[in-house]
Amino acid sequence: MKLRRFWIACGLAFVALVIYLSLTPHPIDAGRIEDVKVGHFLAYAWLMWWFGQIYGYRPIRGLTAIALIGLGVMLEYAQGLTGYRTFAYSDMRDNALGVLAGWIIVAWLGRSLLRVEAYYFRLKARSA
């Protein structure tokens, strides 16, 4: 990846957004499907999909998944300490399900960011 640092910076910005949204006193309610909170699921699916493209090597991708699940667990405990948010094991489950979905999506779709890079550099070469 030629733009690896850029993609990582974007990913870290997404992580910061998830941390903010997890600890804000006014969270966004994206609703539920069955008993799964959509916001939790989508946030962690997105993070895993994003970082799964950057770290294509399977063991590193596995460590990324573990780190994201750990982030979800830590943020849930932090929410319990805020006094204005609540602690819920079900939220940890929803986060982990999102990580699993993100893993499956990146495995299925491949590394889309590489295609974005290739397209960008083809356009750049044509305009030069």
Number of C-alpha atoms within 10 A of each C-alpha: 13 10 11 14 11 11 17 15 11 14 18 14 12 17 18 12 13 20 15 13 15 19 19 14 13 10 12 10 10 11 12 12 8 7 10 17 18 17 21 25 23 19 21 28 25 21 22 30 27 22 24 26 21 22 18 15 10 11 10 14 19 16 12 19 23 14 13 22 23 15 19 24 20 13 20 22 17 17 19 15 13 13 10 11 18 13 17 13 11 13 21 22 18 24 29 24 19 27 29 18 19 25 24 16 17 20 15 9 10 15 19 14 16 16 12 11 15 14 12 11 13 11 11 10 9 7 7 5
